[in-house]
Amino acid sequence: MTLTPMTRPTPPAPPALTRTPAAAAVGRRALLGAAGLGGLAAVTLPTDAASAAPRSRVSPFDLDFEVVDRQRRLDLLADRFVTLRDSFTDGGGRYDVLAPRGRAGAVARGGGEVRIGGREHSTLLRSTSRQDAPYAAVVVDVAAFSGDTTRDRVLAGLAKGAGDHLLAWYDRATGTVGIDLTVGGTTETLGTAEADLQAPFQLAFAVTSTTVVAFADTGSGPVPLVKATLDERLDLREPANLRTWTNSFGAESGSGTVVLDRVRAGYFGQLGLRDPHLVTHADGAPYIRDGKVYLTFTQAGLAFFETAHWGVWTLDLETYRLEQVANLFFQRDGRDLVLGDHAGHLVRDDANRRWIVTNSTWGDFANDSVEINYTTLRSSTDVLRGVHVLRTRQLRLPTSELPSEAVGQWDPHVVKIEGRWYVGFVNARRFFDFYPALARSPRGADFTNLSLVGADASKVETEGTVLQRFGGRWYVLASNGDANAAEIRGQYPVYDLQMKQLGILDAPHPTNIPWPMIIPVAERNRTRWLLVTFNGTQYYEPLLGYGTHGDTIVMEAQRTKGVEFPRSR
């Protein structure tokens, strides 16, 4: 592969943030007829009442959402999850000095730089810092090259020892950037590209699951230059490898001295954010602390869905500033592989002194199946802070009652309404043909004991299932993708708790299937209505492929009288 760096691929133009003609024609207070259940009879339920006396009288059709903020969070390194930070002062990190090829050079540090040089040498500095998941980045600030015309390399990556390392490198002598994997002393070059990089600049190594990318940043942001897949060569998802392959960097030269002035390493951040899901209490109230609402996001990795992972973020309700506060990884299926499952829901269930964690098993997706998994944690577990590797199991859903054989379920939303647990989810007939569904427990039973309420099997690409209360009444919301019929695509359908479609939400639909994540915030005797979603803007799609979207989009509707959830302040 040959790719000239620093020529930034032109990203696709972001879709216009306007309402669809269909939505405008219907009007936000008009009720649509039932969209049809595709032959599935809806289960009749009694009219739902709020778990407490309604404090507002609004319905979703009274709200008119407009975009108020749009931002792109792009971080190779997650700010709060740096495990190595060394500016090469006298009190910096400690390293094993390895010689991957031949002999190691002389290493001198201090005064804000490390100098690696001498006669022909290959020098790798292996730190003790590591990550508990195969989502990592190592960023090296290059101050000066040696000037040797035969070999003049900077290295960044992970290493187990002198004969076992995975490195991104740039060779100034040859104008080449590449990715090498060495196992048991045998080196395989997984990919190279032409590059013309002048010091100072940053060389970065990043891995998400089984995909590795070399980046360079000359001051305008990180640019991916080479992408490779580990396949069966090395599985960094294995805990044994995670414990022994640590953050490393170095230099190789035929002569002279390479100068580096900083290294940072830690958990990979994200190339984009999608699938925003509100962290809630069991009754559906938003989890808000100190003026910040908590959400989970799918954090886009270096390639398709299996390279993404899940994180917890706060959104400042005044400035809309996003800040990541937790990384969540998972083990399942009786295996110890650490995976980046995502697209789920965190619920604080105070009555049972626990957290409920549900998500979708996209972390090793290979076009075969996706399930909804879950675990429960003691309420004392601070799942909203730090790094967690959680073991989950499958949530058994009543899919046998649906009108077609399913290949997967995803996008869970869990809420307790009048003593019953409700679980909204997406059911897939095949990849990618899917529709929203709703299950519930018997009164007094747990969320794991479910029977089908209904589904809208007339849809063929509708996901992002969420439940939300308006005016004391509960509704199910979703998002219609482009594969649906022209007259309904680009809409947010609104259902009752029998999965009968009542109408559509009046809000911009900025990409194929943006989630309608609505957040009611109590402000004295009024409710402020926010909607957080995402768009489909990719990052260097020609090299990385689909899966690196998107921008975070915040919308706001007019404030309404009354308080939906008194605790949501």
C-alpha positions as CSV (number, residue, x, y, z in Angstrom):
1,M,0.0,0.0,0.0
2,T,1.3,3.4,-0.9
3,L,-0.2,6.5,0.7
4,T,1.2,9.9,0.7
5,P,0.7,11.4,4.2
6,M,-0.5,14.9,5.1
7,T,-2.9,14.9,2.1
8,R,-6.0,14.9,4.2
9,P,-8.8,12.9,2.4
10,T,-11.8,15.2,1.9
11,P,-14.5,14.0,4.3
12,P,-18.0,13.5,3.0
13,A,-20.1,16.7,3.4
14,P,-22.2,16.4,6.6
15,P,-25.8,15.9,5.9
16,A,-28.0,18.9,6.3
17,L,-29.5,19.2,9.7
18,T,-33.1,19.8,8.6
19,R,-36.3,18.1,9.1
20,T,-37.5,15.6,6.5
21,P,-40.3,16.7,4.2
22,A,-42.5,13.9,5.6
23,A,-42.0,15.2,9.1
24,A,-42.8,18.8,8.1
25,A,-45.9,17.7,6.2
26,V,-47.3,15.7,9.1
27,G,-46.8,18.4,11.7
28,R,-45.5,17.8,15.2
29,R,-48.8,17.5,16.9
30,A,-50.5,15.3,14.3
31,L,-50.9,11.6,15.2
32,L,-50.1,9.0,12.6
33,G,-52.0,5.8,12.1
34,A,-50.4,2.7,13.4
35,A,-47.5,1.7,11.2
36,G,-48.5,-1.9,11.3
37,L,-47.0,-4.9,13.1
38,G,-46.2,-7.0,10.1
39,G,-48.6,-9.7,11.1
40,L,-47.7,-9.6,14.7
41,A,-50.6,-8.9,17.0
42,A,-50.0,-6.2,19.6
43,V,-50.5,-7.2,23.2
44,T,-53.1,-5.1,24.9
45,L,-52.0,-3.4,28.1
46,P,-53.8,-1.2,30.5
47,T,-53.1,2.5,30.1
48,D,-49.8,3.3,31.7
49,A,-49.7,5.9,34.5
50,A,-46.6,7.5,35.8
51,S,-45.0,6.0,38.9
52,A,-45.7,9.3,40.6
53,A,-48.2,12.0,40.1
54,P,-47.5,13.7,36.8
55,R,-45.8,17.0,37.2
56,S,-46.0,18.0,33.5
57,R,-48.6,17.6,30.8
58,V,-46.4,17.6,27.7
59,S,-46.4,15.0,25.0
60,P,-43.5,14.2,22.6
61,F,-45.6,15.8,19.8
62,D,-45.6,19.2,21.6
63,L,-41.8,19.5,21.3
64,D,-39.9,21.1,18.4
65,F,-36.1,20.3,18.6
66,E,-33.4,22.5,17.0
67,V,-29.7,21.9,16.9
68,V,-27.8,24.0,19.4
69,D,-24.3,22.4,19.5
70,R,-22.2,20.2,17.3
71,Q,-18.7,18.9,18.2
72,R,-16.2,16.2,17.2
73,R,-14.3,14.4,20.0
74,L,-11.2,13.0,18.4
75,D,-8.6,11.7,20.9
76,L,-6.0,9.0,20.2
77,L,-5.3,9.1,23.9
78,A,-8.2,9.4,26.4
79,D,-7.3,12.4,28.6
80,R,-8.0,10.7,32.0
81,F,-6.6,7.4,31.0
82,V,-3.0,8.1,30.3
83,T,-0.8,5.3,31.9
84,L,2.6,6.7,30.8
85,R,3.5,10.4,30.7
86,D,7.2,11.3,30.4
87,S,8.7,14.6,29.4
88,F,12.2,13.2,30.2
89,T,13.1,15.3,33.2
90,D,15.3,13.6,35.8
91,G,12.4,12.1,37.7
92,G,10.7,10.4,34.7
93,G,9.7,6.9,33.9
94,R,11.9,3.7,34.1
95,Y,12.5,1.5,31.2
96,D,14.1,-1.7,30.2
97,V,16.6,-1.0,27.3
98,L,16.1,-3.6,24.6
99,A,18.0,-4.3,21.4
100,P,15.5,-5.6,18.8
101,R,18.2,-5.9,16.2
102,G,21.9,-6.0,16.9
103,R,23.0,-3.7,19.7
104,A,21.3,-1.0,21.8
105,G,22.5,2.5,21.6
106,A,23.4,4.9,24.3
107,V,20.4,6.5,26.1
108,A,20.7,9.8,27.9
109,R,17.8,11.6,29.4
110,G,17.3,14.9,31.2
111,G,16.5,18.5,30.5
112,G,13.2,17.7,28.8
113,E,14.6,15.2,26.2
114,V,15.9,11.7,25.7
115,R,18.9,11.2,23.3
116,I,19.3,7.8,21.7
117,G,22.5,7.3,19.6
118,G,25.9,5.9,19.0
119,R,27.2,3.6,16.3
120,E,24.7,1.4,14.3
121,H,22.0,0.5,16.9
122,S,18.4,-0.6,17.5
123,T,17.1,0.7,20.8
124,L,13.7,0.1,22.3
125,L,12.7,1.5,25.7
126,R,10.1,-0.8,27.3
127,S,8.1,0.7,30.1
128,T,6.2,-1.1,32.9
129,S,3.0,0.7,32.0
130,R,0.2,-1.2,30.3
131,Q,-3.5,-1.3,29.6
132,D,-6.2,-3.9,30.7
133,A,-7.8,-4.0,27.3
134,P,-6.5,-4.1,23.7
135,Y,-7.4,-0.4,23.2
136,A,-4.1,1.5,23.4
137,A,-2.1,4.4,22.0
138,V,1.5,5.4,22.2
139,V,2.4,8.9,21.1
140,V,6.1,10.0,20.7
141,D,7.2,13.6,20.1
142,V,10.1,13.6,17.8
143,A,12.5,16.6,18.2
144,A,15.3,15.6,15.8
145,F,16.5,12.8,13.6
146,S,20.1,11.5,13.4
147,G,20.6,12.5,9.8
148,D,21.9,9.0,8.8
149,T,21.1,8.2,5.2
150,T,20.8,4.4,5.7
151,R,18.5,4.1,8.7
152,D,16.9,6.8,10.8
153,R,13.9,5.4,12.6
154,V,11.6,6.4,15.4
155,L,9.5,3.6,17.0
156,A,6.3,3.5,19.1
157,G,4.1,0.5,20.2
158,L,4.0,-2.4,22.5
159,A,6.7,-4.9,23.5
160,K,7.1,-8.0,25.5
161,G,10.8,-8.3,25.0
162,A,13.6,-7.9,22.5
163,G,12.2,-10.6,20.3
164,D,8.5,-9.8,20.7
165,H,7.1,-6.3,19.8
166,L,4.4,-4.6,17.7
167,L,5.7,-1.2,16.5
168,A,4.7,1.7,14.3
169,W,7.8,3.3,12.8
170,Y,8.9,6.1,10.6
171,D,12.2,6.0,8.8
172,R,13.4,9.4,7.7
173,A,16.2,7.9,5.6
174,T,13.8,6.1,3.3
175,G,10.7,8.3,3.7
176,T,8.7,5.3,4.8
177,V,6.2,4.7,7.6
178,G,5.2,1.1,8.6
179,I,3.9,-1.4,11.1
180,D,6.1,-4.4,12.2
181,L,5.2,-7.4,14.3
182,T,8.0,-9.4,15.8
183,V,7.1,-12.7,17.5
184,G,9.8,-15.1,18.7
185,G,12.5,-13.0,16.9
186,T,10.8,-13.2,13.5
187,T,9.7,-9.9,12.1
188,E,6.8,-9.4,9.6
189,T,6.1,-6.0,8.1
190,L,2.3,-5.7,8.1
191,G,2.1,-2.6,6.0
192,T,4.1,0.4,4.7
193,A,3.4,3.8,3.1
194,E,5.5,6.6,1.7
195,A,5.8,9.7,3.9
196,D,7.7,12.9,4.1
197,L,7.8,14.0,7.7
198,Q,10.1,16.6,9.2
199,A,10.9,17.0,12.9
200,P,9.3,18.2,15.0
201,F,6.2,16.0,14.7
202,Q,4.4,13.2,16.6
203,L,4.5,9.6,15.6
204,A,1.6,7.5,17.1
205,F,0.8,3.9,17.4
206,A,-2.8,2.8,18.1
207,V,-4.5,-0.5,18.4
208,T,-8.2,-1.2,18.9
209,S,-9.0,-4.9,19.3
210,T,-7.2,-6.6,16.3
211,T,-6.6,-3.5,14.2
212,V,-3.4,-1.4,14.3
213,V,-2.8,2.0,12.7
214,A,0.3,4.3,12.5
215,F,-0.5,8.0,12.7
216,A,1.5,11.2,12.3
217,D,0.7,14.7,13.5
218,T,2.6,17.7,12.1
219,G,0.4,20.2,14.0
220,S,-3.0,19.9,12.3
221,G,-4.2,16.7,14.1
222,P,-3.4,13.0,13.8
223,V,-3.4,11.6,10.2
224,P,-3.6,7.8,9.7
225,L,-0.9,6.5,7.4
226,V,-0.8,2.7,7.6
227,K,-3.5,0.3,8.7
228,A,-3.0,-3.4,9.5
229,T,-4.9,-6.3,11.0
230,L,-3.3,-8.8,13.4
231,D,-5.6,-11.6,12.4
232,E,-4.2,-14.9,14.0
233,R,-0.7,-13.6,14.4
234,L,-1.1,-12.1,17.9
235,D,-4.2,-11.8,20.0
236,L,-3.9,-8.8,22.3
237,R,-7.4,-9.5,23.7
238,E,-5.9,-12.4,25.7
239,P,-5.3,-11.3,29.3
240,A,-1.9,-13.1,29.3
241,N,-0.8,-10.8,26.5
242,L,-2.3,-7.7,28.1
243,R,-0.2,-8.3,31.2
244,T,3.1,-8.7,29.3
245,W,3.0,-6.5,26.3
246,T,3.7,-3.0,27.6
247,N,4.0,0.5,26.2
248,S,7.3,1.0,24.4
249,F,9.2,3.4,22.1
250,G,12.7,4.0,20.8
251,A,14.9,4.6,17.8
252,E,17.2,2.9,15.2
253,S,20.0,4.6,13.3
254,G,23.1,3.8,11.4
255,S,24.9,6.6,13.2
256,G,24.2,9.8,15.1
257,T,21.5,10.7,17.6
258,V,17.7,10.7,17.6
259,V,16.1,13.2,20.0
260,L,12.7,12.7,21.5
261,D,11.1,15.2,23.9
262,R,8.0,13.5,25.2
263,V,6.1,10.2,25.2
264,R,2.6,9.5,26.3
265,A,0.7,6.2,26.3
266,G,-2.5,4.8,27.6
267,Y,-6.0,3.8,26.6
268,F,-7.1,4.7,23.1
269,G,-9.8,7.4,23.1
270,Q,-12.0,7.6,20.0
271,L,-12.2,8.9,16.4
272,G,-15.9,9.7,16.9
273,L,-18.8,9.2,19.2
274,R,-22.1,7.5,18.5
275,D,-25.0,5.6,20.2
276,P,-25.5,8.1,23.1
277,H,-27.5,6.6,25.9
278,L,-28.5,8.3,29.0
279,V,-27.4,6.8,32.3
280,T,-30.7,6.6,34.3
281,H,-32.2,5.6,37.6
282,A,-34.5,2.6,37.5
283,D,-37.6,4.9,37.1
284,G,-36.0,6.5,34.0
285,A,-34.8,9.7,35.7
286,P,-31.6,11.0,34.2
287,Y,-28.4,10.5,36.4
288,I,-27.3,14.1,36.9
289,R,-24.5,15.3,39.3
290,D,-23.1,18.8,39.7
291,G,-24.8,20.2,36.6
292,K,-23.6,17.3,34.4
293,V,-25.6,14.5,32.9
294,Y,-24.1,11.1,32.5
295,L,-24.2,9.2,29.2
296,T,-22.6,6.2,27.6
297,F,-21.2,6.4,24.1
298,T,-19.9,4.0,21.6
299,Q,-16.3,5.2,21.0
300,A,-15.3,4.7,17.3
301,G,-12.2,2.6,16.8
302,L,-9.8,2.2,13.9
303,A,-12.2,0.3,11.6
304,F,-15.6,-1.4,11.7
305,F,-17.9,-2.0,14.7
306,E,-15.7,-4.7,16.3
307,T,-12.9,-2.1,16.9
308,A,-15.2,0.3,18.9
309,H,-15.6,0.3,22.7
310,W,-17.8,1.7,25.4
311,G,-17.2,4.7,27.7
312,V,-19.1,6.8,30.2
313,W,-19.1,10.5,29.6
314,T,-20.5,13.7,31.2
315,L,-22.2,16.4,29.3
316,D,-22.1,19.8,31.0
317,L,-25.7,21.1,30.9
318,E,-24.6,24.7,30.4
319,T,-21.6,24.5,28.1
320,Y,-22.3,21.1,26.4
321,R,-18.6,20.2,27.1
322,L,-18.1,16.4,26.9
323,E,-15.7,14.6,29.2
324,Q,-14.9,10.9,29.4
325,V,-15.0,9.5,32.9
326,A,-14.9,5.7,32.5
327,N,-13.8,3.0,30.1
328,L,-15.9,-0.2,30.1
329,F,-14.7,-3.5,28.6
330,F,-16.1,-7.0,28.8
331,Q,-15.5,-10.7,29.0
332,R,-18.2,-13.2,28.0
333,D,-19.1,-16.6,26.5
334,G,-17.0,-18.5,29.0
335,R,-13.8,-17.0,27.5
336,D,-11.4,-14.5,28.9
337,L,-11.0,-12.4,25.8
338,V,-11.3,-8.7,26.7
339,L,-13.8,-7.1,24.2
340,G,-15.1,-3.7,23.4
341,D,-18.9,-4.5,23.5
342,H,-21.0,-1.4,23.4
343,A,-24.4,0.2,22.5
344,G,-26.1,-0.4,25.8
345,H,-27.6,1.1,28.9
346,L,-26.5,1.7,32.5
347,V,-29.2,1.8,35.2
348,R,-28.9,2.8,38.8
349,D,-31.3,0.5,40.7
350,D,-31.2,1.9,44.2
351,A,-34.1,-0.2,45.5
352,N,-32.0,-3.3,44.9
353,R,-28.7,-1.6,45.7
354,R,-27.2,-2.4,42.3
355,W,-26.1,-1.2,38.9
356,I,-27.7,-2.9,35.9
357,V,-25.3,-3.0,32.9
358,T,-26.7,-4.1,29.5
359,N,-25.0,-3.9,26.1
360,S,-24.7,-5.4,22.6
361,T,-22.0,-7.9,21.7
362,W,-20.5,-6.0,18.8
363,G,-17.0,-6.5,20.3
364,D,-16.1,-9.5,18.1
365,F,-18.7,-9.0,15.3
366,A,-18.0,-11.0,12.2
367,N,-21.4,-10.8,10.4
368,D,-22.7,-13.7,12.3
369,S,-24.7,-12.8,15.4
370,V,-25.2,-10.1,18.0
371,E,-26.8,-10.6,21.4
372,I,-27.8,-8.4,24.4
373,N,-25.7,-9.3,27.4
374,Y,-25.9,-8.0,31.0
375,T,-24.4,-8.0,34.4
376,T,-25.3,-6.5,37.8
377,L,-22.9,-4.8,40.1
378,R,-23.2,-3.7,43.7
379,S,-24.2,-0.1,43.9
380,S,-21.0,0.7,45.7
381,T,-19.1,-0.2,42.5
382,D,-18.1,3.1,40.9
383,V,-18.9,2.1,37.3
384,L,-19.0,5.8,36.3
385,R,-15.3,6.3,37.1
386,G,-12.1,4.5,36.0
387,V,-11.5,1.4,34.0
388,H,-13.6,-1.7,34.4
389,V,-13.5,-5.1,32.8
390,L,-16.9,-6.8,33.4
391,R,-18.0,-10.3,32.8
392,T,-21.5,-10.5,31.2
393,R,-24.0,-13.2,30.1
394,Q,-26.8,-13.3,27.6
395,L,-30.1,-11.6,28.5
396,R,-32.8,-14.0,27.2
397,L,-35.3,-12.1,25.2
398,P,-38.7,-13.5,24.0
399,T,-37.6,-13.5,20.3
400,S,-39.3,-16.8,19.6
401,E,-42.6,-14.9,19.7
402,L,-41.5,-12.6,16.9
403,P,-42.7,-13.3,13.3
404,S,-39.3,-14.4,11.9
405,E,-36.2,-16.1,12.9
406,A,-33.7,-13.7,14.3
407,V,-30.0,-13.4,13.8
408,G,-29.4,-10.8,16.5
409,Q,-30.6,-8.3,19.1
410,W,-29.0,-5.0,20.2
411,D,-29.7,-1.5,21.6
412,P,-31.2,-2.4,25.0
413,H,-33.1,0.2,27.2
414,V,-34.2,-0.9,30.7
415,V,-36.7,1.0,32.9
416,K,-39.1,0.0,35.7
417,I,-42.7,1.2,35.3
418,E,-45.3,0.5,38.0
419,G,-43.5,-2.5,39.3
420,R,-42.7,-4.1,35.9
421,W,-39.4,-4.0,34.1
422,Y,-39.6,-3.0,30.4
423,V,-36.8,-3.7,28.0
424,G,-36.7,-2.1,24.6
425,F,-34.5,-3.6,22.0
426,V,-33.8,-4.1,18.3
427,N,-34.5,-7.5,16.6
428,A,-32.7,-8.4,13.4
429,R,-34.2,-10.8,10.8
430,R,-30.8,-10.7,9.1
431,F,-27.9,-8.3,8.8
432,F,-28.9,-5.6,8.3
433,D,-32.7,-5.9,8.4
434,F,-34.0,-4.9,11.8
435,Y,-36.9,-3.3,13.8
436,P,-37.8,-2.2,17.3
437,A,-39.4,-4.4,19.9
438,L,-40.5,-4.2,23.5
439,A,-40.6,-6.8,26.3
440,R,-41.7,-6.6,30.0
441,S,-41.5,-8.6,33.2
442,P,-44.4,-9.8,35.3
443,R,-45.2,-7.4,38.2
444,G,-42.6,-7.9,40.9
445,A,-40.2,-10.0,38.8
446,D,-36.7,-9.0,37.6
447,F,-35.7,-7.6,34.3
448,T,-34.4,-11.0,33.2
449,N,-37.9,-12.6,33.3
450,L,-39.4,-11.2,30.1
451,S,-42.3,-11.8,27.7
452,L,-43.0,-10.0,24.5
453,V,-45.2,-6.9,24.4
454,G,-45.0,-6.0,20.8
455,A,-42.8,-5.0,17.9
456,D,-43.0,-3.0,14.7
457,A,-41.9,-5.6,12.2
458,S,-43.0,-3.4,9.2
459,K,-39.7,-1.5,9.6
460,V,-36.5,-2.9,7.9
461,E,-33.8,-0.5,9.3
462,T,-35.1,1.0,12.6
463,E,-32.9,1.0,15.7
464,G,-31.8,3.2,18.6
465,T,-34.7,2.1,20.8
466,V,-35.2,4.2,23.8
467,L,-38.0,4.7,26.3
468,Q,-38.9,8.1,27.6
469,R,-41.6,9.7,29.8
470,F,-43.5,12.8,28.7
471,G,-46.2,14.3,30.9
472,G,-46.3,11.2,33.1
473,R,-46.8,8.8,30.1
474,W,-44.2,6.5,28.7
475,Y,-43.4,6.2,25.0
476,V,-40.9,4.1,22.9
477,L,-38.8,6.1,20.4
478,A,-36.6,4.8,17.6
479,S,-35.0,6.0,14.3
480,N,-35.8,5.0,10.7
481,G,-32.8,4.4,8.5
482,D,-32.4,4.9,4.8
483,A,-33.4,1.4,3.9
484,N,-37.0,2.1,4.9
485,A,-39.6,3.2,2.5
486,A,-39.1,6.8,1.2
487,E,-42.1,8.2,2.9
488,I,-40.9,7.2,6.4
489,R,-37.1,7.2,6.2
490,G,-35.3,9.9,8.2
491,Q,-38.0,10.0,10.9
492,Y,-38.1,9.2,14.6
493,P,-41.2,7.0,15.1
494,V,-43.0,7.3,18.5
495,Y,-44.8,4.3,19.9
496,D,-47.0,3.7,23.0
497,L,-46.2,0.8,25.3
498,Q,-48.1,-1.6,23.1
499,M,-45.7,-0.7,20.2
500,K,-48.5,1.0,18.3
501,Q,-47.0,4.0,16.4
502,L,-48.6,7.2,17.4
503,G,-46.7,9.7,15.4
504,I,-43.2,11.1,14.8
505,L,-40.8,13.3,16.7
506,D,-40.2,16.8,15.3
507,A,-36.4,16.9,15.2
508,P,-33.6,17.0,12.7
509,H,-32.4,13.5,11.5
510,P,-28.7,14.1,10.8
511,T,-27.5,10.7,9.5
512,N,-28.8,7.3,8.6
513,I,-30.0,6.1,12.0
514,P,-29.3,8.7,14.7
515,W,-30.5,7.7,18.2
516,P,-33.3,10.0,19.6
517,M,-31.8,10.2,23.1
518,I,-34.0,12.7,24.9
519,I,-33.0,14.1,28.3
520,P,-35.6,15.9,30.5
521,V,-33.9,18.3,32.9
522,A,-35.8,19.8,35.8
523,E,-35.4,23.6,36.2
524,R,-37.5,24.9,39.1
525,N,-41.1,24.3,37.9
526,R,-40.2,23.7,34.3
527,T,-38.6,21.0,32.2
528,R,-35.8,21.6,29.8
529,W,-35.8,19.1,26.9
530,L,-32.5,18.1,25.3
531,L,-31.8,15.5,22.5
532,V,-28.3,14.1,22.1
533,T,-27.5,12.2,18.9
534,F,-24.8,11.9,16.3
535,N,-24.1,12.1,12.6
536,G,-22.4,9.9,10.0
537,T,-19.2,12.0,9.3
538,Q,-16.4,9.5,9.0
539,Y,-12.7,10.0,9.7
540,Y,-10.3,9.2,6.8
541,E,-12.7,6.6,5.5
542,P,-10.6,5.8,2.3
543,L,-8.0,4.2,4.6
544,L,-9.9,3.2,7.8
545,G,-13.2,2.2,6.2
546,Y,-16.7,2.6,7.6
547,G,-17.2,2.9,11.4
548,T,-15.3,6.0,12.5
549,H,-18.3,8.3,12.8
550,G,-19.5,10.7,14.2
551,D,-20.0,14.2,15.5
552,T,-22.0,14.7,18.7
553,I,-25.1,16.8,18.1
554,V,-27.1,18.4,20.8
555,M,-30.6,19.7,20.2
556,E,-33.0,21.6,22.5
557,A,-36.7,22.0,22.5
558,Q,-38.7,24.7,24.2
559,R,-39.0,24.5,27.9
560,T,-42.4,23.3,29.2
561,K,-44.3,23.8,32.4
562,G,-44.1,21.2,35.1
563,V,-41.3,18.8,36.1
564,E,-41.0,15.4,34.5
565,F,-38.5,14.0,37.0
566,P,-38.0,16.1,40.1
567,R,-34.6,14.5,40.8
568,S,-33.2,15.5,37.3
569,R,-31.5,18.7,38.3
